[in-house]
């Protein structure tokens, strides 16, 4: 089974870049999983995810009324 962990975000904005930073930190630490980062959205993601059986996405957003770290 092919597994991809995909970190999403904007490298220019530090708060939106957390997905990119976390993905880089776990690169090579999870046996059997590939790690990639991408700042694109929509159809541009298809090139990264084609061929994988499982996909885990790391991303962040802000929302009013929620505590930091809410999932």
C-alpha positions, 0 to 999 in steps of 0.5 A: 500500500502506497501512503502519502503525507502531504503538507499544504500551505503558503511558505510566505505566510508563517501561520499558513505554512504550518502544514509545510513545516510539519511535513518537512519535520516528519520526512523520513520518520514514518516508515513506508510513507512518502512525504511531499509539500505543496502550496497549490490548490485544486486540480494542481494536487492531482500530480502529487496524489496519483498512484497512492492508496492512502493520503494524509493531508496536513493543513491549517486555517483560522476560524473565529470561535474555535480554540487553537489546535481544534481539529 
